[in-house]
Amino acid sequence: MALTMATSAAYAGHPMLSEDTGTQGTGNAELELGYAWSRDHGAAIFLFQPQLSYGTSSTFDLLIQPSWTDVAGEKGLGDTNLDFKWRFYGAAPWSLGVRAGLDLPTAHADLGLPNHKVAPHGLLVLTGDFNPLTLNANLGYSRVPDYLGARPNLFHFSAAATYAANERLFFVLDAAIDSNPDSRQSTSPAVALLGVICTVRPGLDFDVGYRGRLNTVAPIRQWLLGITYRGAL
């Protein structure tokens, strides 16, 4: 169960835990290449989770997010998220949006969803833009297949602050708490993240992040590295 938490999908722009309401715009695309190295209860875990977003309108994106994992030497495809993102309200400085979709059971062996069943998820997103400070808050829900001692209804809350030091350098502080997928455990895993995003040139970002646990049931630590490219199709 701990390994499931360590390799669980992320629904936010790399390296963040919290999603924002930003969309790509009509005809624009964004490709994120996200890498993560974790250690949890003695197991070394690697996760590669690219994400492709495409803007069908000024407020609506379609997203696909496959994954590839290496959990204690067991390697293979992970599950795939197929999502949409919709910003349905905006009145400066606040905006509201939703990201929702399906977690598809594409994983190799036991590296993903049990019983090869589809799992729906949804995320309500609040963003406040107070340049140079941006605030994000997320409230999420996932329904996962019933499996032995697994908890089928999972909730998520996260909050983040991003500070723009200048046009090229951004600092991120993020924290999240999630339902424990192990129904035998009453404590919810809580983590915090520190990250830096650097815009090398317009449309090209590099990022690094470190995620640490805030209680003993969360994964011990995780290092993150990402490359993001944006452009018109």
Summary of the structure (lengths in Angstrom):
residues: 233
radius of gyration: 16.9
end to end distance: 40.6
largest distance: 50.0
contacts: 786
relative contact order: 0.19
helix: 3%
strand: 61%
